[in-house]
Amino acid sequence: MNSQLIMQIFEECPLIYRRTADGAETIVLRRGVECGDGWFEHIHQLSLSIESIAQHLQREGMPICMLPQVSQVKEKFGDLCVYLEKSAAGVAEVVDLARQRAAKTCELCGQPGKKRITSSEWVIVLCDNCADLN
Ligand SMILES: [Zn+2]
């Protein structure tokens, strides 16, 4: 994903995209969001929802090291995969919803799409237009 889009997500969601307790970068902080720009909206919404859960828990007094933390976001076999170092009530549902939406969204351009197998045997969600070009 384009680094400007990734920076937007990190800046808006500093709790869940934080470093580890010993100051190391998580995989997502090192590598960025490992999928196409077409899924930006779903990952943005997912991040804002989990950040809001984290903010709520923090207001209730939970220490920062216990708050939900995203460690990796990637595409794998056409699915959106979100790995968490720490989770919390409600987070799994948010991730599930984003995964269902991404499965029907072209990973390249964000238009409605479906899973396809490319000539090089990759499974990827594409719209008709992008499928013709790839
Ligand atoms: Zn497309």
Residues whose N, C-alpha, C, O or C-beta is under 5 A from the ligand:
A	BS01	ZN	C106 L108 C109 G110 Q111 L126 C127 C130
